Amino acid sequence: MTIRTIAVGIIRNAQQQIFIAQRPAESHMGGFWEFPGGKMEEGETPEQALKRELLEETGIQVERAELLSTSQHQFADRQMAFYFFLVERWQGTPYGKEGQPVRWCPQAELKADEFPPANAAIIRQLVASL
């Protein structure tokens, strides 16, 4: 089984709010909220994938990203490796460029059960860091 590598952007504004998007109902883990990001392509570094994915999904250009955490998660049908980046400097205004519902959520109010299980540890870390 191949491992899919995912670059994830935790976009945080000056008010300590995190930009999150809702996964399409028909997708894997549909209906859950997520931090924007996506699959790393052949030849990309995690940071390059992050910048490409955030531009595609949210319309922002990342100026600076800090790697917060990495993790692996085994789903019934796939194994994934995650690179979670904190993004606090960007150009543009993030929005649901692919038509997905989005919102700003206060960091303290992130709830792990509203996200796919692979996000539980990073959400605990974000909430505990306040």
The first five atom37 places (N, CA, C, CB, O) and aatype in JSON, in Angstrom:
{
  "aatype": [12, 16, 9, 1, 16, 9, 0, 19, 7, 9, 9, 1, 2, 0, 5, 5, 5, 9, 13, 9, 0, 5, 1, 14, 0, 6, 15, 8, 12, 7, 7, 13, 17, 6, 13, 14, 7, 7, 11, 12, 6, 6, 7, 6, 16, 14, 6, 5, 0, 10, 11, 1, 6, 10, 10, 6, 6, 16, 7, 9, 5, 19, 6, 1, 0, 6, 10, 10, 15, 16, 15, 5, 8, 5, 13, 0, 3, 1, 5, 12, 0, 13, 18, 13, 13, 10, 19, 6, 1, 17, 5, 7, 16, 14, 18, 7, 11, 6, 7, 5, 14, 19, 1, 17, 4, 14, 5, 0, 6, 10, 11, 0, 3, 6, 13, 14, 14, 0, 2, 0, 0, 9, 9, 1, 5, 10, 19, 0, 15, 10],
  "atom_mask": [
    [1, 1, 1, 1, 1],
    [1, 1, 1, 1, 1],
    [1, 1, 1, 1, 1],
    [1, 1, 1, 1, 1],
    [1, 1, 1, 1, 1],
    [1, 1, 1, 1, 1],
    [1, 1, 1, 1, 1],
    [1, 1, 1, 1, 1],
    [1, 1, 1, 0, 1],
    [1, 1, 1, 1, 1],
    [1, 1, 1, 1, 1],
    [1, 1, 1, 1, 1],
    [1, 1, 1, 1, 1],
    [1, 1, 1, 1, 1],
    [1, 1, 1, 1, 1],
    [1, 1, 1, 1, 1],
    [1, 1, 1, 1, 1],
    [1, 1, 1, 1, 1],
    [1, 1, 1, 1, 1],
    [1, 1, 1, 1, 1],
    [1, 1, 1, 1, 1],
    [1, 1, 1, 1, 1],
    [1, 1, 1, 1, 1],
    [1, 1, 1, 1, 1],
    [1, 1, 1, 1, 1],
    [1, 1, 1, 1, 1],
    [1, 1, 1, 1, 1],
    [1, 1, 1, 1, 1],
    [1, 1, 1, 1, 1],
    [1, 1, 1, 0, 1],
    [1, 1, 1, 0, 1],
    [1, 1, 1, 1, 1],
    [1, 1, 1, 1, 1],
    [1, 1, 1, 1, 1],
    [1, 1, 1, 1, 1],
    [1, 1, 1, 1, 1],
    [1, 1, 1, 0, 1],
    [1, 1, 1, 0, 1],
    [1, 1, 1, 1, 1],
    [1, 1, 1, 1, 1],
    [1, 1, 1, 1, 1],
    [1, 1, 1, 1, 1],
    [1, 1, 1, 0, 1],
    [1, 1, 1, 1, 1],
    [1, 1, 1, 1, 1],
    [1, 1, 1, 1, 1],
    [1, 1, 1, 1, 1],
    [1, 1, 1, 1, 1],
    [1, 1, 1, 1, 1],
    [1, 1, 1, 1, 1],
    [1, 1, 1, 1, 1],
    [1, 1, 1, 1, 1],
    [1, 1, 1, 1, 1],
    [1, 1, 1, 1, 1],
    [1, 1, 1, 1, 1],
    [1, 1, 1, 1, 1],
    [1, 1, 1, 1, 1],
    [1, 1, 1, 1, 1],
    [1, 1, 1, 0, 1],
    [1, 1, 1, 1, 1],
    [1, 1, 1, 1, 1],
    [1, 1, 1, 1, 1],
    [1, 1, 1, 1, 1],
    [1, 1, 1, 1, 1],
    [1, 1, 1, 1, 1],
    [1, 1, 1, 1, 1],
    [1, 1, 1, 1, 1],
    [1, 1, 1, 1, 1],
    [1, 1, 1, 1, 1],
    [1, 1, 1, 1, 1],
    [1, 1, 1, 1, 1],
    [1, 1, 1, 1, 1],
    [1, 1, 1, 1, 1],
    [1, 1, 1, 1, 1],
    [1, 1, 1, 1, 1],
    [1, 1, 1, 1, 1],
    [1, 1, 1, 1, 1],
    [1, 1, 1, 1, 1],
    [1, 1, 1, 1, 1],
    [1, 1, 1, 1, 1],
    [1, 1, 1, 1, 1],
    [1, 1, 1, 1, 1],
    [1, 1, 1, 1, 1],
    [1, 1, 1, 1, 1],
    [1, 1, 1, 1, 1],
    [1, 1, 1, 1, 1],
    [1, 1, 1, 1, 1],
    [1, 1, 1, 1, 1],
    [1, 1, 1, 1, 1],
    [1, 1, 1, 1, 1],
    [1, 1, 1, 1, 1],
    [1, 1, 1, 0, 1],
    [1, 1, 1, 1, 1],
    [1, 1, 1, 1, 1],
    [1, 1, 1, 1, 1],
    [1, 1, 1, 0, 1],
    [1, 1, 1, 1, 1],
    [1, 1, 1, 1, 1],
    [1, 1, 1, 0, 1],
    [1, 1, 1, 1, 1],
    [1, 1, 1, 1, 1],
    [1, 1, 1, 1, 1],
    [1, 1, 1, 1, 1],
    [1, 1, 1, 1, 1],
    [1, 1, 1, 1, 1],
    [1, 1, 1, 1, 1],
    [1, 1, 1, 1, 1],
    [1, 1, 1, 1, 1],
    [1, 1, 1, 1, 1],
    [1, 1, 1, 1, 1],
    [1, 1, 1, 1, 1],
    [1, 1, 1, 1, 1],
    [1, 1, 1, 1, 1],
    [1, 1, 1, 1, 1],
    [1, 1, 1, 1, 1],
    [1, 1, 1, 1, 1],
    [1, 1, 1, 1, 1],
    [1, 1, 1, 1, 1],
    [1, 1, 1, 1, 1],
    [1, 1, 1, 1, 1],
    [1, 1, 1, 1, 1],
    [1, 1, 1, 1, 1],
    [1, 1, 1, 1, 1],
    [1, 1, 1, 1, 1],
    [1, 1, 1, 1, 1],
    [1, 1, 1, 1, 1],
    [1, 1, 1, 1, 1],
    [1, 1, 1, 1, 1],
    [1, 1, 1, 1, 1],
    [1, 1, 1, 1, 1]
  ],
  "atom_positions": [
    [[0.86, -1.19, 0.0], [0.0, 0.0, 0.0], [0.9, 1.24, 0.0], [-0.97, 0.0, 1.24], [1.79, 1.38, 0.84]],
    [[0.65, 2.13, -0.94], [1.45, 3.34, -1.0], [0.94, 4.36, 0.03], [1.42, 3.94, -2.42], [-0.24, 4.38, 0.39]],
    [[1.85, 5.18, 0.47], [1.51, 6.24, 1.42], [1.27, 7.51, 0.63], [2.64, 6.44, 2.49], [2.1, 7.91, -0.18]],
    [[0.14, 8.15, 0.86], [-0.15, 9.45, 0.25], [0.34, 10.52, 1.21], [-1.68, 9.62, -0.07], [-0.01, 10.52, 2.39]],
    [[1.14, 11.44, 0.7], [1.66, 12.52, 1.52], [0.82, 13.77, 1.29], [3.15, 12.79, 1.22], [0.6, 14.18, 0.15]],
    [[0.37, 14.37, 2.38], [-0.53, 15.52, 2.34], [0.12, 16.7, 3.05], [-1.89, 15.17, 2.99], [0.61, 16.57, 4.17]],
    [[0.11, 17.86, 2.39], [0.57, 19.11, 3.0], [-0.67, 19.87, 3.45], [1.44, 19.98, 2.0], [-1.59, 20.09, 2.66]],
    [[-0.68, 20.28, 4.72], [-1.86, 20.9, 5.32], [-1.5, 22.29, 5.82], [-2.42, 20.02, 6.47], [-0.49, 22.47, 6.5]],
    [[-2.34, 23.28, 5.49], [-2.11, 24.65, 5.93], [-3.06, 25.05, 7.04], [0.0, 0.0, 0.0], [-4.28, 25.05, 6.86]],
    [[-2.5, 25.39, 8.19], [-3.3, 25.93, 9.29], [-3.14, 27.44, 9.19], [-2.83, 25.36, 10.72], [-2.19, 28.02, 9.72]],
    [[-4.09, 28.07, 8.5], [-4.04, 29.5, 8.22], [-4.61, 30.23, 9.43], [-4.83, 29.87, 6.89], [-5.8, 30.1, 9.74]],
    [[-3.75, 31.0, 10.11], [-4.19, 31.68, 11.34], [-4.0, 33.18, 11.21], [-3.41, 31.15, 12.57], [-2.92, 33.65, 10.86]],
    [[-5.08, 33.93, 11.5], [-5.0, 35.39, 11.41], [-4.56, 35.99, 12.75], [-6.36, 35.97, 10.99], [-4.34, 35.28, 13.72]],
    [[-4.45, 37.31, 12.78], [-3.98, 38.01, 13.98], [-4.94, 37.89, 15.15], [-3.76, 39.48, 13.66], [-4.55, 38.11, 16.3]],
    [[-6.19, 37.55, 14.88], [-7.2, 37.38, 15.95], [-7.24, 35.94, 16.48], [-8.59, 37.78, 15.43], [-8.16, 35.57, 17.21]],
    [[-6.23, 35.14, 16.12], [-6.15, 33.74, 16.56], [-7.32, 32.9, 16.05], [-6.09, 33.68, 18.09], [-7.8, 32.0, 16.74]],
    [[-7.77, 33.22, 14.84], [-8.81, 32.43, 14.18], [-8.15, 31.6, 13.09], [-9.93, 33.35, 13.59], [-7.19, 32.02, 12.44]],
    [[-8.7, 30.4, 12.9], [-8.17, 29.46, 11.92], [-9.18, 29.34, 10.76], [-7.9, 28.06, 12.57], [-10.38, 29.21, 10.98]],
    [[-8.65, 29.41, 9.54], [-9.47, 29.27, 8.34], [-9.69, 27.79, 8.06], [-8.82, 29.99, 7.12], [-8.72, 27.05, 7.88]],
    [[-10.96, 27.35, 8.02], [-11.26, 25.95, 7.76], [-12.28, 25.85, 6.62], [-11.79, 25.26, 9.03], [-13.03, 26.79, 6.35]],
    [[-12.29, 24.69, 5.97], [-13.18, 24.43, 4.84], [-13.91, 23.12, 5.08], [-12.39, 24.39, 3.5], [-13.41, 22.23, 5.77]],
    [[-15.09, 23.0, 4.49], [-15.85, 21.77, 4.63], [-15.63, 20.88, 3.42], [-17.35, 22.08, 4.81], [-15.69, 21.33, 2.28]],
    [[-15.36, 19.6, 3.69], [-15.12, 18.63, 2.62], [-16.43, 18.35, 1.88], [-14.52, 17.32, 3.19], [-17.49, 18.25, 2.51]],
    [[-16.37, 18.22, 0.56], [-17.58, 17.91, -0.21], [-18.2, 16.59, 0.27], [-17.26, 17.82, -1.72], [-17.49, 15.65, 0.63]],
    [[-19.52, 16.53, 0.29], [-20.24, 15.35, 0.78], [-19.82, 14.07, 0.06], [-21.73, 15.56, 0.63], [-19.78, 13.01, 0.68]],
    [[-19.51, 14.17, -1.24], [-19.19, 12.96, -2.01], [-17.72, 12.54, -1.88], [-19.51, 13.2, -3.46], [-17.35, 11.5, -2.43]],
    [[-16.89, 13.3, -1.18], [-15.46, 12.97, -1.06], [-15.2, 12.05, 0.14], [-14.62, 14.25, -0.94], [-16.08, 11.85, 0.98]],
    [[-13.99, 11.51, 0.19], [-13.55, 10.73, 1.35], [-13.66, 11.63, 2.59], [-12.07, 10.21, 1.17], [-13.15, 12.74, 2.59]],
    [[-14.32, 11.16, 3.62], [-14.54, 11.92, 4.86], [-15.41, 13.16, 4.59], [-13.18, 12.35, 5.47], [-15.26, 14.18, 5.25]],
    [[-16.31, 13.05, 3.63], [-17.19, 14.14, 3.25], [-18.01, 14.69, 4.41], [0.0, 0.0, 0.0], [-18.47, 13.94, 5.27]],
    [[-18.19, 16.0, 4.42], [-18.97, 16.68, 5.45], [-18.16, 17.17, 6.62], [0.0, 0.0, 0.0], [-18.6, 18.06, 7.34]],
    [[-16.97, 16.59, 6.83], [-16.11, 17.06, 7.92], [-15.46, 18.39, 7.53], [-15.03, 16.0, 8.25], [-15.31, 18.7, 6.35]],
    [[-15.07, 19.15, 8.54], [-14.28, 20.36, 8.32], [-12.83, 19.94, 8.21], [-14.49, 21.41, 9.46], [-12.43, 18.9, 8.73]],
    [[-12.04, 20.76, 7.54], [-10.62, 20.45, 7.36], [-9.81, 21.73, 7.25], [-10.41, 19.57, 6.11], [-10.33, 22.81, 6.98]],
    [[-8.52, 21.56, 7.46], [-7.57, 22.62, 7.16], [-7.24, 22.45, 5.67], [-6.26, 22.55, 8.08], [-7.03, 21.32, 5.23]],
    [[-7.18, 23.53, 4.89], [-6.9, 23.39, 3.46], [-5.54, 22.75, 3.2], [-6.96, 24.76, 2.77], [-4.62, 22.85, 4.01]],
    [[-5.44, 22.1, 2.07], [-4.19, 21.45, 1.67], [-4.49, 20.33, 0.72], [0.0, 0.0, 0.0], [-5.61, 20.19, 0.23]],
    [[-3.47, 19.51, 0.45], [-3.7, 18.41, -0.46], [-2.46, 17.6, -0.72], [0.0, 0.0, 0.0], [-1.43, 17.78, -0.07]],
    [[-2.58, 16.7, -1.68], [-1.53, 15.72, -1.99], [-0.28, 16.37, -2.58], [-2.07, 14.68, -2.96], [-0.34, 17.28, -3.4]],
    [[0.85, 15.85, -2.12], [2.13, 16.25, -2.66], [2.32, 15.54, -4.0], [3.3, 15.92, -1.66], [2.1, 14.33, -4.1]],
    [[2.73, 16.28, -5.02], [2.95, 15.7, -6.33], [4.4, 15.26, -6.47], [2.59, 16.71, -7.44], [5.27, 15.68, -5.71]],
    [[4.64, 14.41, -7.44], [5.99, 13.9, -7.71], [6.97, 15.06, -7.85], [5.99, 13.04, -9.0], [6.74, 16.0, -8.61]],
    [[8.07, 15.0, -7.12], [9.12, 16.01, -7.2], [8.91, 17.22, -6.32], [0.0, 0.0, 0.0], [9.8, 18.08, -6.24]],
    [[7.78, 17.32, -5.64], [7.51, 18.46, -4.76], [8.0, 18.19, -3.34], [6.02, 18.79, -4.74], [8.0, 17.05, -2.88]],
    [[8.4, 19.24, -2.65], [8.62, 19.16, -1.22], [7.28, 19.43, -0.54], [9.73, 20.2, -0.74], [6.37, 19.96, -1.18]],
    [[7.13, 19.06, 0.73], [5.87, 19.39, 1.41], [5.53, 20.88, 1.37], [5.94, 18.93, 2.85], [4.37, 21.24, 1.19]],
    [[6.53, 21.75, 1.52], [6.26, 23.19, 1.5], [5.82, 23.66, 0.11], [7.49, 23.97, 1.95], [4.95, 24.52, 0.0]],
    [[6.42, 23.12, -0.93], [5.99, 23.47, -2.29], [4.55, 23.02, -2.54], [6.94, 22.84, -3.33], [3.76, 23.74, -3.14]],
    [[4.22, 21.81, -2.06], [2.85, 21.31, -2.21], [1.88, 22.2, -1.45], [2.75, 19.84, -1.71], [0.79, 22.5, -1.94]],
    [[2.27, 22.61, -0.25], [1.42, 23.49, 0.55], [1.11, 24.78, -0.21], [2.09, 23.82, 1.9], [-0.05, 25.18, -0.31]],
    [[2.13, 25.42, -0.74], [1.94, 26.69, -1.45], [1.04, 26.51, -2.68], [3.29, 27.27, -1.87], [0.17, 27.33, -2.94]],
    [[1.26, 25.45, -3.43], [0.44, 25.18, -4.62], [-1.01, 24.9, -4.22], [1.02, 23.99, -5.42], [-1.93, 25.47, -4.8]],
    [[-1.2, 24.03, -3.24], [-2.55, 23.65, -2.82], [-3.33, 24.84, -2.24], [-2.49, 22.53, -1.8], [-4.51, 25.01, -2.54]],
    [[-2.68, 25.66, -1.42], [-3.4, 26.8, -0.83], [-3.76, 27.82, -1.89], [-2.55, 27.45, 0.27], [-4.82, 28.45, -1.79]],
    [[-2.91, 28.01, -2.88], [-3.26, 28.92, -3.98], [-4.46, 28.35, -4.75], [-2.04, 29.12, -4.94], [-5.38, 29.1, -5.1]],
    [[-4.45, 27.03, -5.02], [-5.55, 26.4, -5.76], [-6.86, 26.42, -4.98], [-5.18, 24.96, -6.12], [-7.91, 26.68, -5.55]],
    [[-6.81, 26.14, -3.68], [-8.02, 25.98, -2.88], [-8.55, 27.27, -2.26], [-7.77, 25.0, -1.79], [-9.76, 27.46, -2.13]],
    [[-7.62, 28.17, -1.87], [-8.05, 29.36, -1.1], [-7.67, 30.67, -1.76], [-7.45, 29.32, 0.27], [-8.1, 31.73, -1.31]],
    [[-6.87, 30.63, -2.84], [-6.5, 31.85, -3.54], [-5.41, 32.68, -2.88], [0.0, 0.0, 0.0], [-5.15, 33.8, -3.32]],
    [[-4.76, 32.15, -1.82], [-3.71, 32.95, -1.18], [-2.33, 32.49, -1.63], [-3.82, 32.84, 0.36], [-2.12, 31.35, -2.05]],
    [[-1.39, 33.43, -1.54], [0.01, 33.13, -1.79], [0.72, 33.13, -0.44], [0.66, 34.15, -2.78], [0.81, 34.15, 0.23]],
    [[1.22, 31.97, -0.06], [1.9, 31.81, 1.23], [3.23, 32.55, 1.2], [2.11, 30.3, 1.57], [4.04, 32.35, 0.3]],
    [[3.44, 33.41, 2.19], [4.72, 34.1, 2.32], [5.65, 33.38, 3.28], [4.51, 35.54, 2.78], [6.86, 33.38, 3.11]],
    [[5.06, 32.75, 4.3], [5.87, 32.04, 5.3], [5.03, 30.93, 5.89], [6.39, 33.01, 6.41], [3.86, 31.13, 6.25]],
    [[5.63, 29.75, 6.0], [4.96, 28.6, 6.62], [5.95, 27.91, 7.56], [4.43, 27.59, 5.53], [7.11, 27.71, 7.22]],
    [[5.47, 27.57, 8.73], [6.3, 26.91, 9.74], [5.74, 25.49, 9.97], [6.33, 27.73, 11.09], [4.56, 25.32, 10.28]],
    [[6.61, 24.49, 9.82], [6.18, 23.12, 10.06], [5.91, 22.93, 11.55], [7.24, 22.09, 9.55], [6.81, 23.08, 12.37]],
    [[4.67, 22.6, 11.88], [4.27, 22.39, 13.28], [4.38, 20.94, 13.71], [2.85, 22.87, 13.5], [4.82, 20.64, 14.82]],
    [[3.99, 20.05, 12.81], [3.87, 18.65, 13.2], [3.78, 17.77, 11.97], [2.65, 18.44, 14.1], [3.37, 18.22, 10.9]],
    [[4.17, 16.52, 12.13], [3.94, 15.51, 11.11], [3.26, 14.32, 11.79], [5.3, 15.07, 10.41], [3.44, 14.08, 12.98]],
    [[2.48, 13.59, 11.02], [1.84, 12.4, 11.57], [1.48, 11.46, 10.44], [0.59, 12.77, 12.4], [1.44, 11.86, 9.27]],
    [[1.2, 10.21, 10.8], [0.7, 9.24, 9.83], [-0.62, 8.72, 10.35], [1.73, 8.07, 9.6], [-0.85, 8.63, 11.56]],
    [[-1.49, 8.38, 9.43], [-2.79, 7.84, 9.82], [-3.18, 6.72, 8.87], [-3.88, 8.96, 9.83], [-3.07, 6.86, 7.65]],
    [[-3.62, 5.62, 9.44], [-4.06, 4.47, 8.66], [-5.58, 4.47, 8.59], [-3.53, 3.14, 9.28], [-6.26, 4.32, 9.6]],
    [[-6.11, 4.65, 7.39], [-7.54, 4.52, 7.15], [-7.78, 3.08, 6.7], [-8.06, 5.56, 6.08], [-6.82, 2.36, 6.42]],
    [[-9.02, 2.66, 6.63], [-9.34, 1.3, 6.2], [-8.78, 1.01, 4.81], [-10.85, 1.08, 6.21], [-8.34, -0.11, 4.53]],
    [[-8.8, 2.02, 3.94], [-8.42, 1.8, 2.54], [-7.15, 2.54, 2.1], [-9.54, 2.2, 1.66], [-6.78, 2.47, 0.93]],
    [[-6.5, 3.24, 3.01], [-5.31, 4.01, 2.62], [-4.48, 4.42, 3.83], [-5.72, 5.26, 1.83], [-4.97, 4.5, 4.95]],
    [[-3.21, 4.68, 3.56], [-2.31, 5.2, 4.59], [-1.85, 6.58, 4.13], [-1.08, 4.23, 4.85], [-1.5, 6.79, 2.97]],
    [[-1.86, 7.53, 5.08], [-1.51, 8.9, 4.73], [-0.49, 9.46, 5.7], [-2.76, 9.79, 4.69], [-0.52, 9.18, 6.9]],
    [[0.4, 10.27, 5.16], [1.37, 11.01, 5.97], [1.02, 12.49, 5.83], [2.87, 10.71, 5.51], [0.83, 12.99, 4.73]],
    [[0.95, 13.18, 6.97], [0.54, 14.58, 6.99], [1.67, 15.48, 7.46], [-0.67, 14.77, 7.9], [2.39, 15.16, 8.4]],
    [[1.82, 16.61, 6.78], [2.72, 17.69, 7.19], [1.83, 18.88, 7.5], [3.79, 18.03, 6.07], [1.21, 19.45, 6.61]],
    [[1.76, 19.25, 8.77], [0.91, 20.36, 9.21], [1.76, 21.62, 9.34], [0.2, 20.02, 10.56], [2.68, 21.68, 10.15]],
    [[1.44, 22.63, 8.53], [2.17, 23.89, 8.54], [1.3, 24.99, 9.13], [2.63, 24.27, 7.13], [0.11, 25.07, 8.83]],
    [[1.9, 25.84, 9.96], [1.24, 27.05, 10.44], [1.54, 28.16, 9.45], [1.7, 27.44, 11.9], [2.71, 28.44, 9.16]],
    [[0.5, 28.79, 8.92], [0.64, 29.87, 7.94], [0.06, 31.13, 8.58], [-0.09, 29.52, 6.58], [-1.15, 31.23, 8.79]],
    [[0.94, 32.09, 8.88], [0.48, 33.35, 9.48], [0.78, 34.56, 8.6], [1.12, 33.55, 10.83], [0.36, 35.67, 8.9]],
    [[1.52, 34.33, 7.5], [1.8, 35.42, 6.56], [1.49, 34.95, 5.15], [3.28, 35.88, 6.67], [2.02, 33.95, 4.68]],
    [[0.61, 35.7, 4.49], [0.2, 35.38, 3.13], [-0.27, 36.64, 2.44], [-0.91, 34.3, 3.12], [-0.51, 37.67, 3.07]],
    [[-0.41, 36.54, 1.13], [-0.99, 37.62, 0.33], [-2.35, 37.17, -0.17], [-0.06, 38.02, -0.85], [-2.53, 36.01, -0.54]],
    [[-3.3, 38.09, -0.19], [-4.64, 37.78, -0.64], [-5.57, 37.52, 0.54], [0.0, 0.0, 0.0], [-5.16, 37.56, 1.7]],
    [[-6.83, 37.26, 0.21], [-7.84, 36.95, 1.22], [-8.33, 35.54, 0.95], [-9.03, 37.97, 1.18], [-8.86, 35.27, -0.12]],
    [[-8.15, 34.62, 1.92], [-8.58, 33.24, 1.67], [-10.09, 33.13, 1.49], [-8.12, 32.34, 2.82], [-10.87, 33.78, 2.19]],
    [[-10.48, 32.3, 0.55], [-11.9, 32.02, 0.31], [-12.02, 30.62, -0.28], [-12.54, 33.09, -0.65], [-11.0, 30.01, -0.62]],
    [[-13.21, 30.11, -0.39], [-13.46, 28.79, -0.95], [-13.42, 28.83, -2.46], [0.0, 0.0, 0.0], [-14.46, 28.88, -3.12]],
    [[-12.23, 28.81, -3.02], [-12.03, 28.96, -4.46], [-12.7, 27.85, -5.27], [-10.55, 29.0, -4.77], [-13.03, 28.05, -6.44]],
    [[-12.9, 26.68, -4.66], [-13.53, 25.56, -5.35], [-15.01, 25.46, -5.0], [-12.81, 24.25, -4.99], [-15.65, 24.44, -5.26]],
    [[-15.57, 26.52, -4.4], [-16.98, 26.56, -4.05], [-17.31, 25.9, -2.71], [0.0, 0.0, 0.0], [-18.49, 25.81, -2.35]],
    [[-16.31, 25.45, -1.98], [-16.55, 24.78, -0.71], [-16.92, 25.78, 0.39], [-15.31, 23.97, -0.3], [-16.42, 26.91, 0.39]],
    [[-17.79, 25.38, 1.32], [-18.09, 26.25, 2.47], [-16.82, 26.45, 3.3], [-19.24, 25.64, 3.35], [-16.05, 25.51, 3.52]],
    [[-16.61, 27.68, 3.76], [-15.43, 28.0, 4.57], [-15.86, 28.91, 5.72], [-14.33, 28.69, 3.72], [-16.93, 29.52, 5.68]],
    [[-15.02, 28.98, 6.75], [-15.27, 29.91, 7.85], [-14.0, 30.1, 8.65], [-16.42, 29.4, 8.77], [-13.07, 29.29, 8.58]],
    [[-13.98, 31.18, 9.41], [-12.91, 31.43, 10.38], [-13.41, 30.92, 11.72], [-12.52, 32.97, 10.44], [-14.51, 31.28, 12.15]],
    [[-12.63, 30.1, 12.38], [-13.01, 29.52, 13.66], [-11.99, 29.94, 14.71], [-13.09, 27.96, 13.58], [-10.79, 29.77, 14.5]],
    [[-12.44, 30.49, 15.85], [-11.48, 30.81, 16.91], [-10.67, 29.55, 17.27], [-12.21, 31.37, 18.17], [-11.24, 28.47, 17.44]],
    [[-9.37, 29.7, 17.38], [-8.49, 28.55, 17.64], [-8.96, 27.77, 18.86], [-7.05, 29.02, 17.84], [-8.92, 26.54, 18.86]],
    [[-9.39, 28.46, 19.9], [-9.83, 27.8, 21.14], [-11.09, 26.98, 20.95], [-10.06, 28.83, 22.22], [-11.41, 26.13, 21.78]],
    [[-11.83, 27.22, 19.85], [-13.11, 26.54, 19.62], [-13.03, 25.41, 18.6], [-14.14, 27.53, 19.18], [-14.06, 24.85, 18.22]],
    [[-11.82, 25.07, 18.15], [-11.67, 23.94, 17.25], [-12.12, 22.67, 17.97], [-10.2, 23.8, 16.74], [-11.76, 22.45, 19.12]],
    [[-12.9, 21.84, 17.3], [-13.43, 20.61, 17.9], [-13.01, 19.42, 17.04], [-14.99, 20.67, 18.03], [-13.4, 19.31, 15.88]],
    [[-12.22, 18.54, 17.63], [-11.66, 17.4, 16.89], [-12.73, 16.53, 16.24], [-10.83, 16.54, 17.81], [-12.49, 15.97, 15.17]],
    [[-13.91, 16.42, 16.86], [-14.92, 15.53, 16.29], [-15.59, 16.12, 15.04], [-15.98, 15.23, 17.33], [-16.38, 15.43, 14.39]],
    [[-15.3, 17.36, 14.69], [-15.82, 17.98, 13.47], [-14.85, 17.79, 12.29], [-16.09, 19.48, 13.7], [-15.14, 18.19, 11.17]],
    [[-13.69, 17.18, 12.56], [-12.62, 16.99, 11.58], [-12.37, 15.5, 11.38], [-11.32, 17.71, 12.04], [-12.74, 14.69, 12.24]],
    [[-11.74, 15.12, 10.26], [-11.35, 13.72, 10.11], [-10.44, 13.29, 11.27], [-10.63, 13.5, 8.75], [-9.72, 14.12, 11.82]],
    [[-10.47, 12.01, 11.65], [-9.7, 11.53, 12.79], [-8.2, 11.84, 12.72], [-9.88, 10.06, 12.92], [-7.56, 11.99, 13.76]],
    [[-7.65, 11.92, 11.53], [-6.21, 12.19, 11.38], [-5.82, 13.58, 11.9], [-5.81, 12.07, 9.92], [-4.64, 13.85, 12.08]],
    [[-6.8, 14.44, 12.15], [-6.53, 15.8, 12.63], [-6.59, 15.93, 14.15], [-7.51, 16.75, 12.01], [-6.27, 17.0, 14.68]],
    [[-6.98, 14.89, 14.85], [-7.22, 14.99, 16.3], [-6.01, 15.49, 17.07], [-7.64, 13.65, 16.84], [-6.15, 16.38, 17.91]],
    [[-4.83, 14.94, 16.81], [-3.64, 15.33, 17.58], [-3.26, 16.79, 17.34], [-2.46, 14.42, 17.22], [-2.92, 17.5, 18.28]],
    [[-3.31, 17.24, 16.09], [-2.92, 18.63, 15.82], [-3.96, 19.59, 16.41], [-2.78, 18.87, 14.3], [-3.59, 20.68, 16.85]],
    [[-5.22, 19.22, 16.43], [-6.24, 20.08, 17.04], [-6.0, 20.18, 18.54], [-7.66, 19.55, 16.74], [-6.09, 21.27, 19.11]],
    [[-5.7, 19.06, 19.19], [-5.37, 19.11, 20.63], [-4.17, 20.02, 20.87], [-5.06, 17.68, 21.18], [-4.16, 20.81, 21.81]],
    [[-3.15, 19.91, 20.01], [-1.94, 20.74, 20.13], [-2.3, 22.23, 19.97], [-0.89, 20.32, 19.07], [-1.83, 23.06, 20.75]],
    [[-3.11, 22.55, 18.98], [-3.48, 23.96, 18.74], [-4.28, 24.54, 19.91], [-4.29, 24.07, 17.45], [-4.02, 25.66, 20.34]],
    [[-5.24, 23.79, 20.42], [-6.07, 24.27, 21.52], [-5.24, 24.4, 22.8], [-7.26, 23.33, 21.76], [-5.41, 25.36, 23.55]],
    [[-4.34, 23.45, 23.05], [-3.5, 23.47, 24.26], [-2.46, 24.59, 24.22], [-2.81, 22.13, 24.45], [-1.98, 25.02, 25.27]],
    [[-2.11, 25.06, 23.02], [-1.04, 26.05, 22.9], [-1.49, 27.47, 23.22], [-0.46, 26.02, 21.52], [-0.67, 28.39, 23.23]],
    [[-2.77, 27.66, 23.48], [-3.29, 29.01, 23.76], [-3.03, 29.42, 25.19], [-4.77, 29.09, 23.48], [-3.4, 30.52, 25.59]]
  ]
}
